[in-house]
């Protein structure tokens, strides 16, 4: 069958060219299961050769869905969260969904806004869980959660075991003859029994060294994460017994802490060891290269997206809590670590 040069190819044209039924083409386009590899490949080749584009407006009218997913992040300019978004976006676009990124500075306002836009689902940071859950469940909008503490085991969540990771990190610092480990954050440190504060305290206990609560510094309203680290470092060194190692909530805060150390005339790592979190690319290019904890950011987004698709397909589908692994990467910002180790 030949097509007029001015007419657009239809799903029927694709089915005829691929030698399959219209329903098979539809399943391939929608990313559903039940199509064998060989006919799936024929359909994809036919779509490419004909230049077929699915009519998502008609699809939305038929299914009463928007095919829109919204990802809520605390900071839109933090590469940790944009990597999570990109992981979710790639997984969702393969299934015909558009993915939108929102900075939830006012979580309830943002939730109401995305609901009014007809979101088919929400992927959100665990910090919004308590506030968002009643709103979304009352509206019947499925959701999944990323960045969740593994000990909470929230259903439909992608978890990171920060408590165990911080225990291991502190243990390694103590084994390198550090005695006073400080911590800089921009949020409350005692929200639950498995928070980072309690991990720091437990790590000191296991190492047989005194735990100084004054070395845990929460900067309540920094200008940004760099400022959080900068202010936090200056605050910690007001202590008459300052730390000999500092861990920050993320790499941007660690870079800010580097600037604070420079202002005080401190040398890293001779006077102070420094470790960030997230293992962002920028840390490799600091002087000295920044030690950090690698978190599976993009995989978090991918996993949260795939679970959300399961829930959209079946609202009663039981979603697990999935815990991902972390990796401690010590570079020469830590005393006792040689370059390249």
C-alpha positions in Angstrom: 0.0 0.0 0.0 1.5 3.4 -0.9 0.9 6.5 1.0 0.3 10.0 -0.5 3.2 12.2 0.2 1.1 14.8 2.0 -0.8 12.3 4.3 0.4 11.2 7.7 0.9 7.5 8.4 -1.6 5.8 10.7 -1.4 2.9 13.1 -3.1 0.8 10.4 -0.3 1.6 8.0 2.2 0.5 10.6 0.3 -2.8 11.3 0.1 -3.6 7.5 3.8 -2.8 6.9 4.9 -4.9 9.9 2.5 -7.7 9.1 0.9 -7.6 12.6 -2.4 -6.6 14.1 -3.3 -3.1 15.2 -3.5 -4.3 18.8 0.1 -5.6 18.6 1.3 -2.2 17.3 -0.6 -0.5 20.2 1.1 -2.8 22.7 4.5 -2.0 21.3 3.8 1.8 21.4 2.5 1.6 24.9 5.4 -0.5 26.1 3.2 -3.3 27.4 4.3 -6.9 27.7 3.1 -9.8 25.5 4.8 -9.0 22.2 7.6 -11.4 21.1 11.0 -9.8 20.1 10.7 -10.6 16.4 7.3 -8.9 15.7 8.2 -6.1 18.1 11.3 -5.4 16.0 9.2 -5.4 12.8 6.8 -2.9 14.4 9.7 -0.6 15.4 11.2 -0.7 12.0 7.9 0.1 10.4 7.4 3.0 12.7 10.8 4.4 11.8 10.4 3.8 8.0 7.0 5.4 7.9 7.8 8.2 10.3 4.7 7.3 12.3 4.0 9.5 15.4 1.4 8.3 17.9 -1.5 10.7 18.5 -1.2 11.2 22.2 -4.1 13.6 22.4 -6.4 10.9 21.1 -4.8 8.4 23.4 -5.4 10.6 26.4 -9.1 11.1 25.4 -9.6 7.4 25.1 -7.8 6.4 28.3 -8.8 9.5 30.4 -5.1 9.8 31.3 -2.6 12.6 30.7 0.5 10.5 30.3 2.2 13.0 32.5 4.4 12.2 35.5 5.7 14.9 37.9 9.0 14.5 39.8 9.2 16.6 43.0 12.7 17.6 44.2 13.8 19.9 47.1 16.4 21.7 45.0 16.3 22.0 41.2 19.9 23.2 40.9 21.4 20.3 42.9 22.9 17.7 40.5 21.9 14.9 42.9 18.2 15.6 42.3 18.5 16.3 38.6 20.3 13.0 38.1 17.3 11.3 39.8 15.0 13.2 37.5 16.9 12.1 34.4 16.8 8.5 35.5 13.0 8.7 35.9 12.6 10.6 32.7 14.5 8.0 30.5 12.4 5.1 31.9 9.1 6.9 31.5 9.7 8.3 28.0 10.3 4.7 26.8 6.7 4.0 27.9 5.2 7.1 26.2 5.0 9.4 29.3 6.1 13.0 29.6 8.1 13.8 32.7 8.1 17.2 34.5 10.4 18.5 37.2 9.1 20.6 40.0 11.0 22.2 42.9 8.7 21.7 45.9 9.7 24.6 48.1 6.0 24.7 49.1 5.1 21.1 48.8 1.4 21.4 49.4 1.0 24.2 46.8 3.0 22.2 44.2 1.0 19.1 44.9 -2.3 21.0 44.3 -0.9 22.5 41.1 0.3 19.2 39.6 -3.0 17.6 40.5 -4.9 20.3 38.7 -2.7 19.6 35.7 -3.9 16.0 35.6 -0.9 14.1 36.7 -1.0 10.4 36.2 1.5 9.9 39.0 4.0 11.5 41.3 7.6 10.6 42.1 8.8 12.5 45.2 11.6 12.9 47.8 10.9 11.0 51.0 10.8 14.3 53.0 7.4 15.0 51.4 5.9 11.6 52.3 3.9 12.5 55.4 2.6 15.7 53.9 1.8 14.4 50.5 0.4 10.9 51.2 -3.1 12.0 52.4 -3.4 14.5 49.6 -2.5 12.1 46.9 -4.4 9.1 48.2 -7.6 11.2 48.6 -7.2 12.2 45.0 -6.4 8.7 43.8 -3.1 9.6 42.3 -0.4 6.9 42.5 3.1 7.9 43.8 6.5 6.4 44.6 9.2 7.8 46.9 13.0 8.1 46.4 15.8 9.0 48.9 14.0 7.1 51.7 15.9 5.8 54.8 15.9 2.0 54.4 14.9 1.5 58.0 11.5 3.1 57.4 10.7 0.6 54.6 8.0 2.8 53.1 6.0 0.9 50.5 6.8 2.0 47.0 10.1 3.6 48.0 13.6 3.5 46.8 15.9 3.4 49.9 19.4 4.3 50.8 20.8 2.9 54.0 22.5 6.1 55.2 22.7 5.0 58.8 24.9 1.9 57.9 26.8 3.9 55.3 27.7 6.6 57.8 28.7 4.0 60.4 31.1 2.5 57.9 32.5 5.9 56.8 33.1 7.0 60.4 34.8 3.6 61.2 37.2 4.1 58.3 38.0 7.7 59.5 38.6 6.4 63.0 40.9 3.7 61.6 42.9 6.5 60.0 43.5 8.0 63.5 40.8 10.7 63.4 39.4 11.4 66.8 36.8 14.1 66.5 34.4 13.8 63.5 32.1 16.7 62.7 29.0 16.8 60.6 27.4 19.7 58.7 23.8 19.7 57.4 21.0 22.0 56.5 18.2 20.1 58.1 17.2 18.7 61.6 19.4 15.9 62.7 17.3 14.0 65.2 14.1 13.3 63.3 14.1 9.6 63.9 16.2 6.9 65.6 18.1 6.0 62.4 19.0 9.6 61.5 22.6 10.6 60.8 23.1 12.1 64.2 22.5 8.7 65.8 24.8 7.0 63.3 27.6 9.5 64.3 26.9 8.8 67.9 26.9 5.0 67.5 30.1 5.1 65.4 31.9 7.0 68.2 30.7 4.5 70.7 31.9 1.5 68.6 35.3 3.2 68.1 35.6 3.9 71.9 35.9 7.6 71.6 33.9 10.4 73.2 31.0 11.7 71.2 30.7 15.5 71.2 27.2 16.6 70.2 28.6 20.1 69.5 30.3 18.8 66.4 27.0 18.2 64.7 26.1 21.5 63.1 22.7 22.2 61.5 22.6 25.5 59.5 19.0 26.4 59.5 18.7 28.8 56.5 21.8 28.9 54.3 21.7 30.8 51.0 22.6 27.6 49.3 24.4 24.3 49.9 27.8 26.0 49.4 26.9 28.5 52.1 25.7 25.7 54.3 29.2 24.1 54.3 31.0 27.4 54.6 28.9 28.6 57.6 29.0 25.2 59.2 32.8 24.9 59.0 33.3 28.3 60.6 30.8 27.4 63.3 32.5 24.1 64.1 35.9 25.8 64.5 34.4 28.2 67.1 34.5 25.1 69.3 37.6 25.0 71.7 38.1 21.4 70.6 37.4 21.5 66.8 37.0 18.4 64.6 39.9 16.8 62.8 37.5 15.4 60.2 34.2 16.8 58.8 31.5 15.0 56.8 28.9 17.2 55.0 25.4 16.5 53.8 26.5 16.7 50.1 29.4 17.6 47.9 28.4 21.2 47.4 28.4 21.7 51.2 31.8 20.1 51.3 33.2 22.6 48.7 31.7 25.4 50.8 33.5 23.9 53.8 36.8 23.9 51.8 36.3 27.7 51.4 35.7 28.0 55.1 38.8 26.1 55.9 40.9 28.3 53.6 39.5 31.4 55.3 40.7 30.0 58.6 44.1 29.1 57.2 43.5 25.4 57.5 45.1 22.9 55.2 43.2 19.9 53.8 43.9 17.2 54.7 46.9 18.0 57.0 44.7 20.1 59.4 41.3 18.7 58.5 40.0 15.8 56.6 36.8 16.4 54.5 34.2 14.0 53.1 31.0 14.9 51.1 28.0 12.9 49.9 26.7 12.1 46.4 30.0 11.8 44.6 29.2 14.5 42.0 31.6 15.1 39.2 32.8 18.5 40.5 34.4 16.8 43.6 37.1 15.2 41.4 38.3 18.6 40.3 38.7 20.3 43.7 42.1 20.7 45.3 42.6 18.2 46.8 40.1 15.8 45.2 37.1 15.4 47.4 36.3 12.2 49.2 32.6 11.3 49.0 29.9 8.7 49.3 28.6 7.5 45.9 24.8 7.2 45.9 23.0 5.5 43.0 21.2 8.7 41.9 20.1 7.8 38.4 19.2 4.3 39.4 16.9 5.7 42.1 15.0 7.6 39.5 14.8 4.6 37.2 13.6 2.3 40.0 11.0 4.8 41.3 9.7 5.3 37.7 9.3 1.6 37.0 7.5 1.0 40.3 5.2 3.9 39.5 4.3 2.3 36.2 3.4 -0.9 38.0 1.1 1.0 40.3 -0.5 3.0 37.4 -1.2 -0.3 35.6 -2.7 -1.9 38.7 -3.6 0.4 41.6 -3.6 -2.6 44.0 -0.2 -3.8 42.9 1.9 -4.3 46.1 5.0 -2.1 45.8 8.1 -3.1 47.8 10.7 -0.9 49.5 13.9 -1.4 47.5 17.3 -0.6 49.1 20.2 0.3 46.8 23.9 0.0 47.6 26.3 2.9 48.3 30.0 3.2 47.9 32.5 5.1 50.0 35.2 6.7 47.9 38.2 8.1 49.8 40.4 10.5 48.0 43.2 12.7 49.1 41.0 15.2 51.0 41.3 12.6 53.8 44.5 12.4 55.8 46.2 9.0 55.3 44.8 8.5 51.8 47.2 8.7 49.0 46.3 10.2 45.6 44.5 7.7 43.4 43.3 5.5 46.3 
